[in-house]
Amino acid sequence: MAGFVFRSKKGKDIEVPVPPAPLADTHGHLTCFRTLDVADALAHAALAGLRLLVVPIDIVDDFGERWRTAGDLLAWLDTQVERAHTSLDDTAGEGLEPPTFNGWGVPELLDNVHIVAGAHPYGADCLDEAALTRLDDLLASPRCVGVGEIGLDFGPHNKLGADVQERSFRRQLRFAHERQLPVELHLRDGEDDTAAHDLAIRVLREEGVPERGCDLHCFTQSLEVMAPFVELGCHIAFGGAVTFRRSDDIRSAACACPKNLLLSETDSPYMAPVPLRGWECEPAMVAFSAALLADVREATLDAPREETYRALWENACTLFGLSPMCAAG
């Protein structure tokens, strides 16, 4: 593990924190990189200590000229995984290999790349029969472990009304209930309000949280906003924003979050963590966010760092119905 670094444009080595337990990126996009090669990003993630990656597939925006069908996209993902095997073979020849995590019996990352599928709130008005057919096909894939990202976005870039978004949210939430799958939620409030989170709580109370669970992806709000979701048993996923200098509210929420509901993610290619802020984010960078979560919970709660790392891994596996395969004790 020693020696894996990100290298800046100026040639500076930025060392990746060495994790004491397997890492999980519960929400890392692979379909919308601007500059990164997907296979290389998967190899980097393995070298950083990831053993689980959940890739969101948008049944509206991810389809069109690039991929026509769910089968096309899934075949593309299979190809990227195979290419990543070759990349890892090359790095092994240079003396660089993924960490082994002695005492843990966990799958290799490239055997543990999964997807969730759904229509983002930006595409809430496009949930037509073609999109629902793609959703059916993706949910039937062996790689699929959930529905997402779905939810509500009242930010300035989404012009769709709350009623349209709510209908799409409820419809896909019912899919999760019917298929016995967890959901990943995208919730973005309007300026100076908590409207999306408030409506989401009402919808979850009326429709019910799926038995398999619910994850608030990319949580960037305060512990007060988080509290009613925790009361419903929702997982809370923290990404790069938790490392930002002015993110005291998010760090307070991360400390208040019950250990059994804590998750790590990147939301790559967005919101790269410090010290890589401004870069195109990739799943390997979850190592920085996980390290920050472990550090801040140790400093604030006196929780051992290894305890936080273990919780991040086990919670991800539990939510997505995967065996953590970790050694007892």
Summary of the structure (lengths in Angstrom):
residues: 329
radius of gyration: 18.8
end to end distance: 23.4
largest distance: 55.5
contacts: 1148
relative contact order: 0.16
helix: 44%
strand: 16%
